[in-house]
Amino acid sequence: MFIDDRDFERRWQSTARYYLLAAGPAVPRLERLAGPNALRVVAASGGKFLFTNL
């Protein structure tokens, strides 16, 4: 699913669980959008990260 920044922030801050797969270079931008403590790493491998919001 592709969403814009506003939708990402809204979904990531909701009480529903979401997952996000991202490459390492995208992580700083995602941290700015979600907040520094809002990206919880589920798994990491090969420079890619799987995050959850809960």
N, C-alpha and C positions, 0 to 999 in steps of 0.2 A: 504494500500500500504506500502510496506517495501522498504526503500531506505538506502543507506549508508550515512556517515557523509558528504561527498563531495556533493552528490546530495541534501541533506537537506540544506546545506549552500547556494548552488546555487539557489534553489527554494525559500528559505525563504527571500533571498535578492532581488528577482525579483519583478517586478511590478504587477504580478498576485497575487490574494488573495489565500492564503493557510490556512488550519486549521490543528491543531495538538492536539490530545488528549493524555495527559500524566499523569502518577501517580506522586505524590509529590516527591518521591526520585529521579526521573529522571530530575527534573527541573534544578538543578545546572549545570548538564552536558549540557542541552539544552541551558542554558544561556551562557555558554562558547562557544558553537558552533554558536549561533545566534547573540550574543552580548547582554549585560545586558538590554538594552532598546528595544530590537527587539521582545520580547515576550509580546504580548498584551492579557491580560486575557479577554475572552468573558464570561466565566462562571467557577465556581469552586464549587465542592460539594464532600463530602466524601473523601477528599484527592486526588481528580483527578481534572485536569485543562484542559479547552479547550482554546487554544491560536489561535490567528491569527497574520499574519505578517503585515497587513495593518490596 
